[in-house]
Amino acid sequence: MALRTISAKSAAALDKDLMSVGGFSLDQLMELAGLSVSQAVYRVHPPSKGNKVLVACGPGNNGGDGLVAARHLWHYGYKPTIFYPKQSNNELYQRLATQLKNLDVPFTEDFDGTMEETNHIVDAIFGFSFSGEVREPFAAVISAMEKTKVPITAVDAPSSWSIEDGPPKSGPGSTFQPTALISLTAPKPLVKHFKGRHFVGGRFLTPEVATKYNIDVPDYNGVDQVVEIDADDHKL
């Protein structure tokens, strides 16, 4: 049986529930999401394949997930570099950036140049709340990721994709197919258009919440925070 997907509207409602009746803070949810992302990257591209990772972060929560993932990747032995051109003034994001700077993780404004020297890219630009037109500087970045042969792991959605309908019909991202996708909490409808390796992460839902939102919680192994799902949504 295929894993059921969750719409952008339901995903937003779920986050709201988790931070009210669920008792979670945004910090906690972002930490859990970033940890899942880091484990997916480790599965797709272990440090032995090359430890330079370029993490492209957007201005919202998806970018925050990327910052958390980068910190975990540093502790796993990677050498992350952060592309974060629209840094938020929000205290949470500033603290996440400070944590990386305290590890001497470099921040760059040169995405293309850094991409040429990296071994893996994490696409943490836009997540389930994205809609509308992609603007600079992210349009050029998505176009570059679309063309590169460097493997890419996308966080919750390939950037520029519609959560419901997948890749745009034209413009940046119309032919973007990352190497891997990590769906946070539950897959989104766009997965029917995705052709790469697919992971699900979100090992913190209560049975009550999973039932309310019709989420199929996969069987996680041991201490894993992610599960790889095949093209037929079966656990690998």
Backbone torsions as a table, in degrees:
resi	resn	phi	psi	omega
1	MET	NA	133.6	-179.5
2	ALA	-69.0	145.8	174.0
3	LEU	-67.1	135.0	177.6
4	ARG	-72.0	146.8	-179.8
5	THR	-99.0	164.2	-179.6
6	ILE	-126.4	133.1	-177.1
7	SER	-73.0	166.0	177.6
8	ALA	-61.2	-39.9	179.4
9	LYS	-63.4	-43.0	179.5
10	SER	-69.7	-36.1	178.5
11	ALA	-62.9	-39.9	177.9
12	ALA	-66.4	-41.4	178.2
13	ALA	-64.8	-38.3	178.0
14	LEU	-62.0	-46.6	178.3
15	ASP	-58.8	-41.6	179.2
16	LYS	-62.5	-42.9	177.9
17	ASP	-63.3	-42.9	-178.7
18	LEU	-61.2	-33.8	-177.8
19	MET	-91.9	1.8	175.6
20	SER	-115.8	-87.6	-178.5
21	VAL	-67.6	-24.3	-178.9
22	GLY	-76.3	-21.6	177.0
23	GLY	81.9	6.3	179.1
24	PHE	-86.3	151.0	170.0
25	SER	-98.5	163.3	177.0
26	LEU	-60.8	-37.8	177.9
27	ASP	-56.6	-46.4	-178.1
28	GLN	-63.5	-45.9	-178.8
29	LEU	-63.3	-38.9	179.7
30	MET	-68.6	-37.4	178.8
31	GLU	-65.5	-43.4	178.9
32	LEU	-65.5	-40.0	179.2
33	ALA	-65.5	-47.0	-179.2
34	GLY	-64.1	-35.2	176.4
35	LEU	-63.9	-42.6	177.6
36	SER	-61.7	-43.1	179.0
37	VAL	-60.2	-44.7	-178.2
38	SER	-62.8	-37.4	179.0
39	GLN	-69.9	-36.1	176.6
40	ALA	-64.3	-43.4	178.0
41	VAL	-60.4	-42.6	-179.9
42	TYR	-61.4	-36.8	179.7
43	ARG	-70.9	-40.3	-177.2
44	VAL	-77.1	-40.9	-172.4
45	HIS	-142.4	78.7	178.3
46	PRO	-61.4	157.1	-177.1
47	PRO	-55.6	-27.0	-180.0
48	SER	-63.0	-19.7	177.4
49	LYS	-85.9	-3.0	-175.7
50	GLY	127.4	123.0	-169.1
51	ASN	-98.8	7.4	178.0
52	LYS	-88.5	119.5	-177.1
53	VAL	-124.6	127.7	176.0
54	LEU	-99.9	119.6	-178.1
55	VAL	-107.3	112.0	179.9
56	ALA	-93.5	116.4	-173.2
57	CYS	-114.0	133.1	173.8
58	GLY	-86.4	-178.7	-173.6
59	PRO	-82.1	-8.3	-175.1
60	GLY	-108.5	-153.5	-175.8
61	ASN	-64.4	-32.6	178.1
62	ASN	-62.4	-40.8	176.1
63	GLY	-64.5	-37.2	176.4
64	GLY	-62.7	-40.3	175.4
65	ASP	-58.7	-39.5	178.9
66	GLY	-65.1	-39.3	178.5
67	LEU	-64.2	-43.0	177.2
68	VAL	-62.9	-45.4	-180.0
69	ALA	-58.8	-40.7	-179.1
70	ALA	-61.9	-38.7	178.1
71	ARG	-63.7	-45.4	177.8
72	HIS	-63.0	-40.8	-179.7
73	LEU	-62.2	-37.8	176.7
74	TRP	-59.0	-43.5	-178.9
75	HIS	-70.4	-20.2	175.9
76	TYR	-81.8	-8.1	-179.8
77	GLY	108.0	5.0	176.1
78	TYR	-82.0	167.8	173.8
79	LYS	-119.3	84.6	-177.8
80	PRO	-76.7	149.7	169.0
81	THR	-126.2	139.5	-173.2
82	ILE	-108.3	126.9	169.0
83	PHE	-105.5	112.0	-171.7
84	TYR	-143.8	71.2	-169.9
85	PRO	-73.4	-22.9	-178.5
86	LYS	-115.8	66.0	-174.6
87	GLN	-68.3	134.2	-177.6
88	SER	-78.4	150.4	173.3
89	ASN	-86.1	-4.0	179.0
90	ASN	-61.9	136.6	-175.9
91	GLU	-58.3	-38.7	-178.7
92	LEU	-60.2	-49.2	-178.8
93	TYR	-66.1	-36.2	178.4
94	GLN	-64.6	-39.1	177.5
95	ARG	-65.8	-40.2	177.8
96	LEU	-62.5	-40.3	177.6
97	ALA	-66.2	-40.7	179.2
98	THR	-62.0	-39.6	178.6
99	GLN	-58.9	-38.6	178.8
100	LEU	-72.1	-41.5	179.6
101	LYS	-63.8	-32.8	177.4
102	ASN	-68.5	-17.7	174.9
103	LEU	-95.8	6.0	-177.2
104	ASP	62.2	30.6	174.2
105	VAL	-76.5	124.3	-176.3
106	PRO	-76.3	147.9	171.5
107	PHE	-109.6	138.7	-176.4
108	THR	-128.3	150.3	171.8
109	GLU	-104.4	-2.9	-176.8
110	ASP	-105.3	85.7	-177.8
111	PHE	-65.9	-48.9	-175.3
112	ASP	-61.5	-45.3	-179.0
113	GLY	-65.1	-40.8	179.2
114	THR	-69.1	-36.2	179.8
115	MET	-60.6	-35.3	-179.1
116	GLU	-65.2	-21.3	-175.5
117	GLU	-109.1	1.0	-175.2
118	THR	-96.7	163.7	179.0
119	ASN	-104.3	-19.3	-178.3
120	HIS	-157.2	150.2	179.2
121	ILE	-122.6	137.9	170.8
122	VAL	-107.8	119.2	178.9
123	ASP	-91.8	97.2	178.9
124	ALA	-120.1	42.8	-176.2
125	ILE	-86.2	-61.5	-178.3
126	PHE	-123.8	140.6	-180.0
127	GLY	-116.7	-144.6	-171.2
128	PHE	-71.3	-16.5	-178.3
129	SER	-89.8	-0.1	-177.1
130	PHE	-70.9	139.5	170.8
131	SER	-158.1	159.4	176.9
132	GLY	93.1	-157.7	-174.2
133	GLU	-90.5	140.0	175.7
134	VAL	-79.7	127.6	-178.7
135	ARG	-113.4	165.3	177.4
136	GLU	-69.2	150.8	5.5
137	PRO	-83.4	1.7	-171.4
138	PHE	-77.5	-25.3	177.9
139	ALA	-60.6	-45.0	179.7
140	ALA	-66.9	-36.5	-179.5
141	VAL	-67.2	-44.0	179.1
142	ILE	-64.6	-39.6	176.6
143	SER	-61.6	-39.5	179.0
144	ALA	-66.2	-41.8	178.9
145	MET	-66.0	-33.4	179.8
146	GLU	-62.4	-32.7	-173.7
147	LYS	-96.7	-22.6	-172.9
148	THR	-71.8	156.6	174.0
149	LYS	-97.7	-0.5	176.9
150	VAL	-69.7	131.6	179.8
151	PRO	-62.8	146.1	-174.8
152	ILE	-132.4	135.9	169.4
153	THR	-109.9	122.3	-179.7
154	ALA	-95.8	141.0	-178.1
155	VAL	-95.8	107.5	175.6
156	ASP	71.2	-31.7	177.9
157	ALA	-162.5	139.4	169.2
158	PRO	-61.0	128.3	-174.5
159	SER	-59.1	136.8	-177.0
160	SER	93.5	-16.2	-179.2
161	TRP	-73.6	144.2	169.6
162	SER	-74.4	135.2	-179.3
163	ILE	-62.2	-33.7	-178.3
164	GLU	-88.6	-38.4	-167.4
165	ASP	-113.3	-2.8	177.1
166	GLY	85.1	-148.9	-172.8
167	PRO	-65.7	148.7	176.8
168	PRO	-65.8	156.7	-178.4
169	LYS	-72.4	-23.9	178.4
170	SER	-154.1	168.2	177.8
171	GLY	85.1	-171.3	-178.1
172	PRO	-56.2	127.5	176.9
173	GLY	94.1	-3.1	-175.9
174	SER	-66.1	-26.1	177.0
175	THR	-118.6	19.0	-176.3
176	PHE	-76.7	117.2	175.6
177	GLN	-131.3	92.3	178.7
178	PRO	-60.5	162.7	177.8
179	THR	-64.9	-39.7	-175.9
180	ALA	-144.4	156.5	177.2
181	LEU	-133.3	131.7	173.2
182	ILE	-109.9	108.8	177.5
183	SER	-82.2	124.3	-177.1
184	LEU	-92.3	126.8	-177.7
185	THR	74.5	-53.8	178.9
186	ALA	-159.7	154.0	176.6
187	PRO	-63.2	149.3	175.2
188	LYS	-100.5	161.0	-175.9
189	PRO	-55.1	-25.3	-178.7
190	LEU	-60.9	-17.4	-174.9
191	VAL	-61.5	-21.5	179.4
192	LYS	-67.1	-15.7	177.9
193	HIS	-99.5	-4.8	-173.9
194	PHE	-91.1	138.2	-173.1
195	LYS	-115.1	-3.4	-175.3
196	GLY	-94.9	-161.7	177.8
197	ARG	-74.7	135.3	-173.3
198	HIS	-121.9	126.4	177.6
199	PHE	-118.7	150.8	172.8
200	VAL	-120.3	133.9	178.5
201	GLY	-134.4	148.1	-179.2
202	GLY	145.0	55.1	-172.6
203	ARG	-88.7	66.0	-179.0
204	PHE	-153.3	-0.8	-178.2
205	LEU	-73.5	140.2	172.5
206	THR	-78.9	156.2	175.5
207	PRO	-56.8	-35.4	-179.6
208	GLU	-63.5	-44.9	-179.9
209	VAL	-67.5	-42.1	179.1
210	ALA	-60.1	-39.8	178.3
211	THR	-67.7	-43.3	-178.9
212	LYS	-58.6	-39.3	-175.7
213	TYR	-102.9	11.3	177.3
214	ASN	55.7	45.2	-179.0
215	ILE	-98.8	130.4	174.7
216	ASP	-89.4	108.6	179.9
217	VAL	-83.2	119.0	-178.4
218	PRO	-72.5	166.1	176.7
219	ASP	-84.2	114.0	179.2
220	TYR	-88.9	142.0	178.1
221	ASN	-87.9	136.6	171.2
222	GLY	47.4	-122.2	180.0
223	VAL	-99.9	10.5	-178.9
224	ASP	-61.9	142.2	175.0
225	GLN	-102.4	-1.6	-179.8
226	VAL	-134.8	155.8	174.2
227	VAL	-131.5	133.6	175.7
228	GLU	-87.0	135.1	-178.1
229	ILE	-115.8	135.2	179.6
230	ASP	-82.4	-176.8	-175.5
231	ALA	-62.5	-22.3	177.9
232	ASP	-99.8	15.4	178.9
233	ASP	65.3	29.8	173.7
234	HIS	-98.8	142.8	178.7
235	LYS	-64.9	136.9	176.5
236	LEU	-97.3	NA	NA
